[in-house]
Amino acid sequence: MTTAVAAPFRFFSLQVVRTRRLGPSLVRVTFGGPDLHAFHSDGRDQSLSLFLPHPGQPQPVVPLELGDGWWQGWRELPDDVRAVMRSYTLRELRRDPDEIDIDFALHGIEPGASVQAGPASRWAARAAAGDRVLLLGPAVADNRAIRFRPPEDTDLVVVWGDETAVPAASAIVESLPAGTRARVWLEVPHAADIQDLVTEADAEITWLVREEAGREDSSMALDALREAQLPPAERPYVWIAGESGCVKELRRHFVRERGIDRRRVTFVGYWRRGVSEEQLRTEG
């Protein structure tokens, strides 16, 4: 069942087609369904809202019959009934057949993890073909949930993302056209999370591995960026996404320490250390 929301977004009823473990901390889930013919996006960091069932539920519970009132109806459902809602980014959209990939960061799944796994990580770790979800996503290719928008005069693209932003950052890097100069830092928990990225751009990609550095805070990313020698550029564009505290520090570094025009720095906090998405939504 689908329903229109505020265009250009709508609900898509999907099911898991297959899963593939990308590393200790990442799993790729491929979704399909007849609704996807109406899914359109030209963005490489397209934001999505995913609604997941609780264990034992055959499908996520969202009161779509309420039309535009679904949000309030969903909020009023009991916590153990209403679907788990989480924000993700699109990794890839394919046609013939219509499929999308979403990569999940598996926080707290590995044995001895320092943090407790959340409901989305637990769902993704055990996802299997046929599992049903709801997705609130774009029906219009160019929409406000796309943040990566380098100006046409950009002569250097700079990217940083932690494991929650690796899917979007990877899609961005892979989409850069030939001749584009890019400097990219991707941060992951384990060396086995490193992926091979193919791009036509003149891109230098550096993987930062917290396990090897023995560091869990934002200092590793900040130190790496401060020590980096960026290629000369008159009109750089910066895209940084991940843990909100780290993102703020890196934005401050690019704007204050490197003197990059703040209007040419896109920054997105995908999560905040020690705070659940429900808490962030309540604060918002």
Backbone as CSV, one residue per row, in Angstrom:
resi,resn,N_x,N_y,N_z,CA_x,CA_y,CA_z,C_x,C_y,C_z
1,MET,0.847,-1.198,0.000,0.000,0.000,0.000,0.876,1.239,0.000
2,THR,0.495,2.236,-0.757,1.250,3.489,-0.788,0.302,4.648,-0.580
3,THR,0.879,5.755,-0.231,0.076,6.955,-0.082,0.941,8.158,-0.395
4,ALA,0.325,9.182,-0.906,1.071,10.401,-1.196,1.366,11.126,0.104
5,VAL,2.548,11.716,0.199,2.863,12.589,1.325,3.035,13.972,0.716
6,ALA,3.901,14.791,1.252,4.141,16.105,0.663,5.099,15.930,-0.505
7,ALA,4.586,16.128,-1.735,5.436,15.980,-2.905,6.684,16.841,-2.704
8,PRO,7.849,16.358,-3.085,8.064,15.225,-3.988,8.342,13.893,-3.296
9,PHE,7.830,13.679,-2.073,8.107,12.444,-1.354,6.842,11.611,-1.189
10,ARG,7.014,10.290,-1.094,5.893,9.392,-0.908,6.397,8.122,-0.250
11,PHE,5.459,7.276,0.173,5.832,5.988,0.748,5.990,4.939,-0.347
12,PHE,6.948,4.053,-0.127,7.181,2.908,-1.000,7.161,1.641,-0.149
13,SER,6.363,0.687,-0.554,6.302,-0.601,0.123,7.305,-1.545,-0.538
14,LEU,8.298,-1.983,0.234,9.411,-2.741,-0.325,9.649,-4.027,0.459
15,GLN,10.422,-4.906,-0.144,10.864,-6.100,0.568,12.326,-6.368,0.257
16,VAL,12.970,-7.061,1.177,14.381,-7.393,1.006,14.528,-8.403,-0.128
17,VAL,15.452,-8.135,-1.036,15.776,-9.058,-2.124,16.981,-9.911,-1.742
18,ARG,18.010,-9.281,-1.182,19.217,-9.996,-0.758,20.037,-9.088,0.144
19,THR,20.988,-9.688,0.843,21.903,-8.921,1.686,23.332,-9.359,1.384
20,ARG,24.273,-8.437,1.661,25.692,-8.772,1.470,26.504,-8.038,2.524
21,ARG,27.286,-8.805,3.267,28.140,-8.199,4.291,29.347,-7.565,3.620
22,LEU,29.550,-6.271,3.868,30.659,-5.544,3.263,31.885,-5.518,4.154
23,GLY,31.693,-5.803,5.434,32.779,-5.789,6.402,32.199,-6.012,7.778
24,PRO,33.026,-6.004,8.809,32.519,-6.228,10.159,31.457,-5.219,10.584
25,SER,31.531,-4.000,10.039,30.647,-2.927,10.499,29.618,-2.485,9.468
26,LEU,29.579,-3.135,8.305,28.698,-2.669,7.235,28.010,-3.843,6.552
27,VAL,26.724,-3.680,6.288,25.991,-4.673,5.514,25.138,-3.945,4.483
28,ARG,25.113,-4.476,3.262,24.306,-3.901,2.190,23.018,-4.695,2.054
29,VAL,21.897,-3.991,2.104,20.589,-4.621,1.927,19.992,-4.092,0.630
30,THR,19.622,-5.013,-0.252,18.996,-4.665,-1.518,17.497,-4.857,-1.393
31,PHE,16.736,-3.819,-1.765,15.286,-3.840,-1.678,14.679,-3.775,-3.081
32,GLY,13.536,-4.417,-3.225,12.799,-4.366,-4.474,11.312,-4.255,-4.208
33,GLY,10.557,-4.118,-5.292,9.113,-4.026,-5.164,8.531,-3.224,-6.305
34,PRO,7.287,-3.491,-6.673,6.673,-2.794,-7.808,6.572,-1.294,-7.610
35,ASP,6.546,-0.830,-6.352,6.470,0.610,-6.094,7.671,1.370,-6.631
36,LEU,8.806,0.701,-6.763,10.037,1.410,-7.099,10.042,2.021,-8.496
37,HIS,9.084,1.672,-9.328,9.037,2.314,-10.645,8.830,3.813,-10.501
38,ALA,8.238,4.239,-9.364,7.954,5.654,-9.137,9.036,6.336,-8.292
39,PHE,10.076,5.591,-7.917,11.178,6.157,-7.125,12.173,6.803,-8.075
40,HIS,12.473,8.086,-7.840,13.403,8.800,-8.711,14.338,9.649,-7.858
41,SER,15.625,9.614,-8.193,16.593,10.450,-7.488,17.830,10.630,-8.349
42,ASP,18.270,11.869,-8.462,19.528,12.173,-9.132,20.637,12.458,-8.125
43,GLY,20.328,12.351,-6.830,21.293,12.710,-5.802,22.161,11.551,-5.380
44,ARG,23.428,11.842,-5.071,24.336,10.807,-4.601,24.365,10.712,-3.086
45,ASP,23.755,11.685,-2.398,23.608,11.574,-0.946,22.134,11.732,-0.587
46,GLN,21.292,11.099,-1.385,19.847,11.172,-1.203,19.444,10.631,0.162
47,SER,18.784,11.465,0.970,18.309,11.033,2.280,16.970,10.324,2.155
48,LEU,16.793,9.300,3.003,15.595,8.480,3.006,15.161,8.242,4.451
49,SER,13.875,7.995,4.653,13.375,7.558,5.953,12.890,6.120,5.811
50,LEU,13.469,5.239,6.610,13.155,3.820,6.528,12.356,3.421,7.764
51,PHE,11.260,2.697,7.561,10.402,2.238,8.650,10.520,0.720,8.743
52,LEU,10.922,0.238,9.914,11.231,-1.174,10.121,10.275,-1.798,11.135
53,PRO,9.968,-3.083,10.982,9.096,-3.749,11.967,9.861,-4.117,13.227
54,HIS,9.138,-4.264,14.316,9.717,-4.837,15.521,9.812,-6.352,15.353
55,PRO,10.679,-7.034,16.104,10.745,-8.492,16.028,9.368,-9.107,16.253
56,GLY,9.007,-10.030,15.391,7.708,-10.692,15.486,6.623,-10.053,14.649
57,GLN,6.845,-8.829,14.178,5.864,-8.179,13.302,6.139,-8.547,11.854
58,PRO,5.115,-8.869,11.067,5.343,-9.230,9.662,5.693,-8.031,8.787
59,GLN,5.345,-6.837,9.240,5.613,-5.629,8.469,5.588,-4.431,9.417
60,PRO,6.190,-3.321,9.030,6.195,-2.145,9.906,4.803,-1.542,10.026
61,VAL,4.496,-1.035,11.204,3.179,-0.457,11.463,3.256,1.060,11.331
62,VAL,2.666,1.571,10.264,2.549,3.005,10.012,1.122,3.241,9.540
63,PRO,0.373,4.150,10.169,-1.043,4.340,9.810,-1.212,5.130,8.513
64,LEU,-0.898,4.492,7.391,-0.988,5.167,6.105,-2.424,5.538,5.749
65,GLU,-3.402,4.827,6.362,-4.797,5.121,6.057,-5.202,6.516,6.513
66,LEU,-4.356,7.146,7.340,-4.659,8.497,7.814,-4.215,9.569,6.823
67,GLY,-3.618,9.156,5.709,-3.179,10.130,4.712,-2.147,11.078,5.276
68,ASP,-2.399,12.383,5.123,-1.450,13.371,5.607,-1.310,13.362,7.122
69,GLY,-2.220,12.706,7.823,-2.139,12.627,9.278,-1.353,11.437,9.787
70,TRP,-0.643,10.762,8.878,0.067,9.540,9.287,1.096,9.820,10.374
71,TRP,1.780,10.979,10.295,2.866,11.266,11.243,2.343,11.317,12.683
72,GLN,1.275,12.095,12.889,0.729,12.193,14.233,0.187,10.842,14.692
73,GLY,-0.472,10.123,13.776,-0.977,8.799,14.120,0.139,7.842,14.487
74,TRP,1.228,7.914,13.753,2.389,7.062,14.054,2.974,7.412,15.412
75,ARG,3.098,8.693,15.741,3.652,9.117,17.017,2.795,8.649,18.188
76,GLU,1.485,8.522,17.974,0.578,8.162,19.062,0.499,6.662,19.307
77,LEU,1.067,5.842,18.419,1.070,4.403,18.620,2.003,4.031,19.770
78,PRO,1.747,2.902,20.453,2.658,2.450,21.513,4.066,2.220,20.959
79,ASP,5.075,2.460,21.802,6.463,2.345,21.358,6.789,0.976,20.799
80,ASP,6.198,-0.081,21.361,6.520,-1.434,20.917,5.666,-1.886,19.742
81,VAL,4.837,-0.966,19.216,3.992,-1.278,18.067,4.408,-0.464,16.847
82,ARG,4.558,0.848,17.043,4.846,1.705,15.895,6.194,1.353,15.278
83,ALA,6.260,1.449,13.969,7.471,1.081,13.241,8.673,1.891,13.714
84,VAL,9.826,1.255,13.698,11.080,1.939,13.989,11.442,2.780,12.777
85,MET,11.650,4.074,12.979,12.000,4.964,11.878,13.459,5.386,12.014
86,ARG,14.209,5.222,10.911,15.607,5.619,10.894,15.926,6.305,9.563
87,SER,16.887,7.206,9.612,17.305,7.943,8.415,18.521,7.281,7.788
88,TYR,18.479,7.096,6.478,19.593,6.506,5.742,19.792,7.264,4.438
89,THR,20.843,6.892,3.729,21.067,7.469,2.402,21.053,6.358,1.365
90,LEU,20.673,6.722,0.170,20.632,5.786,-0.944,22.049,5.459,-1.403
91,ARG,22.370,4.182,-1.494,23.685,3.806,-2.038,23.638,3.681,-3.551
92,GLU,22.573,3.047,-4.072,22.462,2.906,-5.526,21.028,2.601,-5.916
93,LEU,20.622,3.128,-7.072,19.331,2.851,-7.695,19.585,2.188,-9.033
94,ARG,18.906,1.066,-9.284,19.054,0.343,-10.556,17.674,0.102,-11.167
95,ARG,17.672,-0.071,-12.486,16.445,-0.392,-13.218,16.595,-1.750,-13.898
96,ASP,15.433,-2.342,-14.205,15.396,-3.620,-14.958,16.231,-4.723,-14.298
97,PRO,15.860,-5.174,-13.114,14.679,-4.801,-12.332,14.926,-3.585,-11.443
98,ASP,13.838,-2.998,-10.960,13.948,-1.848,-10.068,14.430,-2.315,-8.698
99,GLU,15.581,-1.813,-8.284,16.161,-2.164,-6.989,16.893,-0.958,-6.417
100,ILE,16.959,-0.903,-5.089,17.814,0.081,-4.429,18.665,-0.635,-3.388
101,ASP,19.858,-0.093,-3.170,20.751,-0.580,-2.122,20.820,0.450,-1.014
102,ILE,20.767,-0.026,0.224,21.020,0.806,1.399,22.072,0.095,2.239
103,ASP,23.149,0.791,2.577,24.205,0.226,3.414,23.972,0.636,4.856
104,PHE,24.005,-0.348,5.755,23.759,-0.122,7.176,25.064,-0.231,7.954
105,ALA,25.328,0.756,8.822,26.435,0.663,9.770,25.945,-0.122,10.983
106,LEU,26.661,-1.188,11.309,26.216,-2.105,12.358,26.853,-1.742,13.697
107,HIS,26.408,-0.662,14.278,26.937,-0.251,15.578,26.489,-1.227,16.660
108,GLY,27.444,-1.753,17.426,27.118,-2.571,18.586,26.817,-4.022,18.301
109,ILE,26.967,-4.469,17.074,26.645,-5.860,16.728,27.783,-6.816,17.079
110,GLU,29.020,-6.388,16.859,30.149,-7.286,17.057,30.312,-7.633,18.535
111,PRO,30.806,-8.850,18.847,31.006,-9.268,20.239,31.937,-8.303,20.978
112,GLY,31.568,-7.987,22.200,32.398,-7.102,23.002,32.285,-5.642,22.634
113,ALA,31.270,-5.278,21.867,31.112,-3.893,21.429,30.925,-2.976,22.629
114,SER,31.452,-1.760,22.519,31.374,-0.804,23.628,30.023,-0.111,23.708
115,VAL,29.228,-0.211,22.649,27.894,0.390,22.645,26.854,-0.688,22.370
116,GLN,25.649,-0.453,22.831,24.565,-1.402,22.617,23.955,-1.210,21.237
117,ALA,23.713,-2.301,20.540,23.136,-2.222,19.204,21.725,-1.653,19.258
118,GLY,21.424,-0.781,18.316,20.089,-0.220,18.215,19.185,-1.107,17.381
119,PRO,17.894,-0.786,17.300,16.945,-1.645,16.574,17.241,-1.758,15.086
120,ALA,17.753,-0.699,14.449,18.046,-0.778,13.023,19.256,-1.667,12.752
121,SER,20.286,-1.563,13.587,21.450,-2.437,13.430,21.057,-3.891,13.631
122,ARG,20.229,-4.155,14.645,19.798,-5.533,14.889,18.969,-6.050,13.719
123,TRP,18.090,-5.198,13.179,17.272,-5.628,12.032,18.150,-5.930,10.833
124,ALA,19.076,-5.042,10.516,19.914,-5.217,9.332,20.803,-6.449,9.453
125,ALA,21.276,-6.738,10.659,22.178,-7.869,10.849,21.488,-9.206,10.575
126,ARG,20.175,-9.247,10.748,19.457,-10.506,10.539,18.476,-10.427,9.367
127,ALA,18.528,-9.367,8.577,17.595,-9.201,7.460,17.719,-10.361,6.479
128,ALA,16.589,-10.774,5.920,16.559,-11.897,4.985,15.582,-11.592,3.863
129,ALA,15.770,-12.269,2.746,14.904,-12.069,1.585,13.442,-12.233,1.992
130,GLY,12.618,-11.293,1.547,11.195,-11.322,1.843,10.778,-10.429,2.977
131,ASP,11.711,-9.996,3.813,11.363,-9.088,4.911,10.795,-7.795,4.347
132,ARG,9.757,-7.279,4.978,9.045,-6.122,4.449,9.366,-4.849,5.233
133,VAL,9.477,-3.739,4.499,9.745,-2.432,5.097,8.917,-1.380,4.366
134,LEU,8.861,-0.197,4.940,8.310,0.976,4.264,9.417,2.003,4.123
135,LEU,9.417,2.685,3.011,10.419,3.705,2.746,9.728,4.998,2.370
136,LEU,10.106,6.081,3.018,9.644,7.401,2.630,10.759,8.034,1.816
137,GLY,10.527,8.144,0.507,11.584,8.578,-0.387,11.067,9.447,-1.512
138,PRO,11.949,9.808,-2.440,11.600,10.796,-3.469,10.887,10.198,-4.680
139,ALA,9.896,10.935,-5.150,9.252,10.618,-6.424,9.701,11.600,-7.503
140,VAL,10.497,12.591,-7.097,11.039,13.599,-8.007,12.554,13.563,-7.893
141,ALA,13.237,13.500,-9.026,14.676,13.244,-9.026,15.483,14.322,-8.318
142,ASP,15.105,15.577,-8.481,15.820,16.674,-7.833,14.963,17.180,-6.686
143,ASN,15.370,16.921,-5.464,14.543,17.231,-4.308,15.395,17.776,-3.166
144,ARG,14.750,18.280,-2.151,15.455,18.984,-1.075,16.240,18.060,-0.150
145,ALA,16.083,16.760,-0.273,16.822,15.817,0.561,18.158,15.425,-0.059
146,ILE,18.581,16.159,-1.079,19.904,15.985,-1.696,20.765,17.150,-1.248
147,ARG,21.921,16.854,-0.636,22.752,17.922,-0.078,24.026,18.177,-0.891
148,PHE,24.549,17.171,-1.555,25.791,17.343,-2.320,25.490,18.125,-3.594
149,ARG,25.868,19.406,-3.585,25.580,20.286,-4.717,26.774,21.216,-4.945
150,PRO,27.851,20.715,-5.507,29.011,21.581,-5.745,28.684,22.636,-6.796
151,PRO,29.090,23.880,-6.575,28.899,24.921,-7.593,29.599,24.535,-8.893
152,GLU,29.107,25.060,-9.988,29.657,24.704,-11.300,31.121,25.099,-11.456
153,ASP,31.551,26.099,-10.719,32.933,26.552,-10.866,33.910,25.843,-9.932
154,THR,33.463,24.783,-9.255,34.313,24.064,-8.303,35.552,23.503,-8.991
155,ASP,36.723,23.737,-8.397,37.959,23.188,-8.963,38.634,22.182,-8.032
156,LEU,38.014,21.876,-6.897,38.491,20.826,-5.998,37.338,20.391,-5.108
157,VAL,37.080,19.078,-5.054,36.051,18.518,-4.178,36.740,17.841,-3.000
158,VAL,36.348,18.216,-1.799,36.899,17.622,-0.575,35.765,16.920,0.159
159,VAL,35.999,15.651,0.559,34.958,14.832,1.172,35.499,14.176,2.439
160,TRP,34.705,14.211,3.501,34.987,13.394,4.689,33.688,12.783,5.161
161,GLY,33.755,11.501,5.583,32.598,10.853,6.172,33.020,9.700,7.049
162,ASP,32.263,9.462,8.138,32.514,8.267,8.939,31.685,7.117,8.368
163,GLU,31.610,5.989,9.094,30.970,4.809,8.514,29.506,5.035,8.173
164,THR,28.824,5.946,8.895,27.428,6.218,8.566,27.302,7.015,7.276
165,ALA,28.359,7.717,6.908,28.351,8.520,5.689,29.124,7.867,4.552
166,VAL,29.783,6.739,4.811,30.543,6.053,3.754,29.661,5.712,2.551
167,PRO,28.416,5.238,2.736,27.590,4.956,1.545,27.382,6.182,0.668
168,ALA,27.005,7.306,1.264,26.785,8.519,0.474,28.089,9.029,-0.115
169,ALA,29.155,9.045,0.708,30.448,9.521,0.215,30.955,8.657,-0.929
170,SER,30.777,7.345,-0.806,31.227,6.433,-1.863,30.464,6.688,-3.158
171,ALA,29.145,6.873,-3.042,28.340,7.157,-4.225,28.760,8.481,-4.856
172,ILE,29.080,9.461,-4.028,29.544,10.752,-4.537,30.838,10.575,-5.313
173,VAL,31.804,9.899,-4.703,33.113,9.723,-5.337,32.984,8.972,-6.654
174,GLU,32.172,7.917,-6.657,32.007,7.121,-7.870,31.335,7.911,-8.989
175,SER,30.570,8.934,-8.636,29.831,9.693,-9.644,30.623,10.866,-10.214
176,LEU,31.756,11.209,-9.602,32.498,12.383,-10.057,33.030,12.157,-11.472
177,PRO,32.864,13.108,-12.343,33.295,12.930,-13.736,34.807,13.027,-13.888
178,ALA,35.276,12.526,-15.015,36.707,12.591,-15.329,37.165,14.038,-15.311
179,GLY,38.368,14.236,-14.805,38.935,15.574,-14.739,38.672,16.287,-13.428
180,THR,37.749,15.758,-12.603,37.459,16.367,-11.312,38.565,16.024,-10.315
181,ARG,39.110,17.022,-9.681,40.093,16.768,-8.631,39.348,16.583,-7.307
182,ALA,39.709,15.523,-6.577,39.014,15.236,-5.327,39.996,14.702,-4.292
183,ARG,39.783,15.102,-3.063,40.548,14.593,-1.924,39.537,14.058,-0.930
184,VAL,39.661,12.781,-0.554,38.601,12.093,0.162,39.178,11.376,1.382
185,TRP,38.509,11.543,2.532,38.831,10.792,3.742,37.587,10.049,4.195
186,LEU,37.715,8.736,4.383,36.606,7.909,4.841,37.045,7.172,6.107
187,GLU,36.239,7.292,7.153,36.603,6.747,8.468,35.735,5.544,8.798
188,VAL,36.387,4.435,9.186,35.678,3.197,9.507,36.269,2.581,10.774
189,PRO,35.509,1.712,11.442,36.026,1.093,12.674,37.151,0.096,12.438
190,HIS,37.051,-0.707,11.360,37.982,-1.814,11.161,38.569,-1.788,9.748
191,ALA,39.781,-2.317,9.621,40.442,-2.355,8.315,39.628,-3.164,7.309
192,ALA,38.922,-4.180,7.789,38.129,-5.023,6.894,36.898,-4.299,6.357
193,ASP,36.609,-3.097,6.864,35.487,-2.303,6.345,35.880,-1.489,5.112
194,ILE,37.153,-1.441,4.784,37.614,-0.663,3.631,37.068,-1.278,2.342
195,GLN,36.604,-0.439,1.441,36.021,-0.894,0.178,36.814,-0.341,-1.004
196,ASP,36.754,-1.057,-2.107,37.361,-0.584,-3.349,36.350,0.302,-4.077
197,LEU,36.739,1.538,-4.326,35.873,2.469,-5.032,36.452,2.760,-6.408
198,VAL,35.597,2.768,-7.399,36.014,3.025,-8.783,35.440,4.371,-9.204
199,THR,36.311,5.260,-9.652,35.871,6.577,-10.080,36.718,7.065,-11.243
200,GLU,36.104,7.869,-12.108,36.837,8.466,-13.220,37.542,9.749,-12.798
201,ALA,37.233,10.223,-11.601,37.824,11.467,-11.122,39.292,11.272,-10.757
202,ASP,40.006,12.364,-10.693,41.372,12.368,-10.178,41.275,12.464,-8.663
203,ALA,40.987,11.326,-8.028,40.652,11.307,-6.610,41.717,10.576,-5.804
204,GLU,42.120,11.193,-4.718,42.996,10.547,-3.739,42.138,10.193,-2.532
205,ILE,42.024,8.888,-2.256,41.123,8.405,-1.203,41.954,7.852,-0.051
206,THR,41.722,8.374,1.134,42.425,7.927,2.340,41.419,7.318,3.303
207,TRP,41.681,6.085,3.723,40.832,5.418,4.702,41.454,5.575,6.086
208,LEU,40.680,6.069,7.027,41.093,6.211,8.418,40.461,5.083,9.220
209,VAL,41.279,4.266,9.877,40.798,3.080,10.591,40.973,3.296,12.095
210,ARG,39.853,3.401,12.812,39.919,3.688,14.244,40.555,2.539,15.024
211,GLU,40.303,1.302,14.600,40.873,0.136,15.277,42.392,0.224,15.293
212,GLU,42.983,0.627,14.178,44.436,0.711,14.085,44.974,1.898,14.878
213,ALA,44.199,2.977,14.903,44.659,4.168,15.608,44.359,4.115,17.099
214,GLY,43.448,3.220,17.492,43.075,3.126,18.897,42.356,4.358,19.400
215,ARG,41.556,4.988,18.538,40.864,6.229,18.898,39.405,6.145,18.477
216,GLU,38.537,6.670,19.333,37.101,6.614,19.070,36.478,7.995,18.907
217,ASP,37.213,9.049,19.240,36.619,10.376,19.170,36.960,11.046,17.839
218,SER,36.645,12.335,17.736,36.814,13.045,16.483,38.244,13.505,16.236
219,SER,39.140,13.297,17.208,40.489,13.845,17.071,41.252,13.219,15.910
220,MET,40.983,11.962,15.593,41.695,11.321,14.488,41.374,12.027,13.167
221,ALA,40.102,12.282,12.924,39.712,12.955,11.686,40.280,14.367,11.640
222,LEU,40.177,15.091,12.743,40.653,16.465,12.769,42.162,16.522,12.565
223,ASP,42.894,15.626,13.204,44.351,15.589,13.027,44.716,15.279,11.578
224,ALA,44.015,14.314,10.979,44.317,13.924,9.598,44.062,15.082,8.640
225,LEU,42.979,15.802,8.843,42.663,16.924,7.956,43.612,18.098,8.168
226,ARG,43.985,18.347,9.401,44.916,19.445,9.672,46.289,19.191,9.058
227,GLU,46.703,17.928,9.054,48.021,17.585,8.524,48.033,17.492,7.004
228,ALA,46.865,17.425,6.398,46.783,17.199,4.954,47.173,18.451,4.171
229,GLN,47.883,18.213,3.071,48.199,19.277,2.121,47.205,19.178,0.962
230,LEU,46.268,20.099,0.908,45.294,20.080,-0.175,45.908,20.658,-1.438
231,PRO,45.514,20.135,-2.593,45.992,20.727,-3.855,45.572,22.184,-3.955
232,PRO,46.347,23.009,-4.601,45.959,24.418,-4.772,44.604,24.516,-5.475
233,ALA,43.742,25.360,-4.949,42.414,25.527,-5.546,41.891,26.911,-5.195
234,GLU,41.230,27.531,-6.151,40.632,28.848,-5.931,39.176,28.736,-5.494
235,ARG,38.507,27.641,-5.910,37.078,27.512,-5.628,36.761,26.087,-5.147
236,PRO,37.282,25.690,-3.979,37.020,24.347,-3.470,35.584,24.217,-2.966
237,TYR,35.123,22.982,-2.938,33.819,22.660,-2.355,34.023,21.507,-1.389
238,VAL,33.445,21.619,-0.190,33.652,20.627,0.866,32.328,19.995,1.247
239,TRP,32.320,18.669,1.372,31.152,17.911,1.848,31.616,17.045,3.004
240,ILE,31.036,17.252,4.192,31.405,16.472,5.373,30.128,15.987,6.042
241,ALA,30.119,14.706,6.445,28.924,14.122,7.049,29.317,12.993,7.991
242,GLY,28.521,12.826,9.036,28.776,11.766,10.007,28.341,12.208,11.387
243,GLU,29.129,11.853,12.409,28.809,12.201,13.789,28.818,13.716,13.932
244,SER,27.750,14.280,14.506,27.540,15.725,14.439,28.635,16.528,15.132
245,GLY,29.166,16.026,16.248,30.233,16.744,16.922,31.482,16.846,16.065
246,CYS,31.829,15.742,15.420,32.999,15.725,14.538,32.757,16.617,13.323
247,VAL,31.557,16.566,12.775,31.230,17.386,11.604,31.396,18.868,11.931
248,LYS,30.938,19.291,13.102,31.066,20.703,13.489,32.537,21.109,13.596
249,GLU,33.358,20.233,14.195,34.777,20.554,14.322,35.447,20.660,12.961
250,LEU,35.106,19.751,12.062,35.718,19.778,10.734,35.248,20.994,9.940
251,ARG,33.985,21.346,10.074,33.501,22.549,9.384,34.259,23.783,9.891
252,ARG,34.437,23.855,11.202,35.181,24.970,11.775,36.608,25.008,11.224
253,HIS,37.208,23.822,11.065,38.563,23.748,10.520,38.620,24.308,9.094
254,PHE,37.681,23.876,8.251,37.711,24.312,6.852,37.420,25.804,6.718
255,VAL,36.481,26.297,7.504,36.082,27.704,7.373,37.069,28.631,8.067
256,ARG,37.415,28.316,9.305,38.261,29.235,10.083,39.749,29.033,9.816
257,GLU,40.185,27.771,9.774,41.616,27.515,9.649,42.086,27.523,8.204
258,ARG,41.252,27.080,7.292,41.653,27.046,5.875,41.054,28.197,5.074
259,GLY,40.136,28.935,5.669,39.596,30.103,5.006,38.676,29.815,3.840
260,ILE,38.039,28.650,3.824,37.109,28.321,2.747,35.766,28.989,3.010
261,ASP,35.194,29.566,1.977,33.899,30.239,2.071,32.868,29.274,2.659
262,ARG,32.226,29.669,3.758,31.257,28.798,4.424,30.115,28.391,3.501
263,ARG,29.843,29.192,2.486,28.770,28.847,1.545,29.162,27.699,0.636
264,ARG,30.437,27.339,0.631,30.920,26.234,-0.194,31.253,25.018,0.659
265,VAL,30.724,24.971,1.881,30.922,23.831,2.781,29.559,23.257,3.136
266,THR,29.287,22.041,2.710,28.063,21.334,3.075,28.387,20.400,4.225
267,PHE,27.636,20.506,5.309,27.904,19.670,6.480,26.591,19.083,6.990
268,VAL,26.614,17.778,7.302,25.409,17.069,7.707,25.740,16.166,8.888
269,GLY,25.037,16.355,10.000,25.185,15.463,11.140,24.219,14.301,11.029
270,TYR,24.731,13.119,10.729,23.873,11.940,10.586,23.490,11.333,11.934
271,TRP,24.327,11.557,12.948,24.039,11.018,14.272,24.843,11.813,15.295
272,ARG,24.491,11.615,16.585,25.223,12.291,17.652,25.626,11.255,18.700
273,ARG,26.873,11.293,19.079,27.393,10.319,20.037,26.605,10.373,21.350
274,GLY,26.111,9.189,21.783,25.396,9.091,23.048,23.939,9.495,23.001
275,VAL,23.422,9.801,21.806,22.031,10.244,21.678,21.341,9.399,20.618
276,SER,20.154,8.882,20.929,19.410,8.073,19.968,18.714,8.958,18.950
277,GLU,18.278,8.349,17.848,17.562,9.131,16.829,16.227,9.622,17.371
278,GLU,15.585,8.837,18.250,14.333,9.287,18.850,14.558,10.566,19.667
279,GLN,15.678,10.601,20.416,15.972,11.801,21.199,16.247,13.002,20.306
280,LEU,16.981,12.765,19.212,17.262,13.857,18.292,15.974,14.376,17.669
281,ARG,15.071,13.470,17.326,13.808,13.883,16.711,12.965,14.686,17.701
282,THR,12.998,14.282,18.974,12.247,15.018,20.007,12.810,16.418,20.179
283,GLU,14.152,16.516,20.170,14.791,17.824,20.288,14.430,18.706,19.105
284,GLY,14.354,18.056,17.901,14.049,18.833,16.696,12.617,19.321,16.690
